[in-house]
Amino acid sequence: MQQRRKYSDEFKRETVSLANQSNVSLKQVAEELGINSGMLGRWRREMGQHGDKGQGNARDEEMAAPKRELARVRKERDFLKEAAFFAKEMK
């Protein structure tokens, strides 16, 4: 089985900008670079939705939201521990 190739964000940005600027079709640009035209189309949509970042999808956001919530709750917990510690010291 062939391993999936991974492309850098820089390569994706340059490829999408080339496809947007050139007078050739998306399929031709993809063929010249040796990538699937569907993948190039997806990169183009992602760049349009997320600006120049070109990253992120629903699954990434689903994972990021609980991580942010966990970080917030940990900060609150740590703050309350310190407050309890100082409250004991003041007695």
C-alpha positions in Angstrom: 0.0 0.0 0.0 1.3 3.4 -0.9 1.7 6.0 1.9 -0.1 9.2 1.8 2.0 12.2 0.8 2.0 15.2 3.0 2.4 18.7 1.6 3.7 21.7 3.4 1.5 24.7 3.9 3.8 26.8 1.8 3.5 24.4 -1.1 -0.3 24.5 -0.8 -0.3 28.3 -0.8 2.0 28.6 -3.8 0.0 25.9 -5.7 -3.3 27.7 -5.0 -1.9 31.1 -6.0 -0.5 29.6 -9.2 -3.9 28.1 -10.0 -5.6 31.4 -9.3 -3.2 33.5 -11.3 -2.6 31.3 -14.4 -4.8 31.2 -17.5 -4.7 27.4 -17.4 -7.3 25.2 -15.8 -7.1 23.8 -12.3 -6.8 20.3 -13.7 -3.8 21.3 -15.9 -2.0 22.9 -12.9 -2.6 19.8 -10.9 -1.3 17.5 -13.6 1.8 19.6 -14.1 2.6 19.4 -10.4 1.7 15.7 -10.1 -1.2 16.1 -7.6 -4.9 15.3 -7.8 -7.1 18.1 -9.1 -9.7 17.3 -6.4 -7.1 17.9 -3.8 -6.1 21.2 -5.4 -9.7 22.2 -5.5 -10.1 21.4 -1.8 -7.0 23.5 -1.0 -8.5 26.4 -2.9 -11.8 26.2 -1.0 -9.9 26.0 2.3 -7.8 29.0 1.5 -11.0 30.9 0.6 -12.8 30.0 3.8 -9.9 30.4 6.2 -7.9 33.1 4.5 -4.2 32.5 3.9 -4.0 29.9 6.6 -5.5 27.2 4.5 -5.8 25.0 7.4 -8.6 23.7 9.6 -11.7 21.7 9.1 -14.6 20.7 11.2 -12.7 17.9 12.8 -9.8 20.1 13.8 -12.2 22.6 15.4 -14.0 19.8 17.2 -10.7 18.9 18.8 -9.6 22.4 19.5 -12.8 23.5 21.4 -12.4 20.9 24.2 -8.7 21.6 24.5 -9.5 25.3 25.0 -12.1 24.5 27.6 -9.8 22.2 29.5 -7.1 24.9 29.6 -9.6 27.4 30.9 -10.9 25.0 33.6 -7.3 24.2 34.7 -6.5 27.9 35.1 -9.6 28.3 37.2 -8.7 25.2 39.3 -5.2 26.5 39.9 -6.4 29.9 40.8 -8.8 28.4 43.4 -6.1 26.2 44.8 -3.9 29.3 45.4 -6.8 31.3 46.8 -7.5 28.5 49.3 -3.9 28.3 50.2 -3.7 32.0 51.0 -7.0 31.9 52.8 -5.5 29.3 55.2 -2.4 31.4 55.7 -4.5 34.4 56.6 -6.2 32.6 59.5 
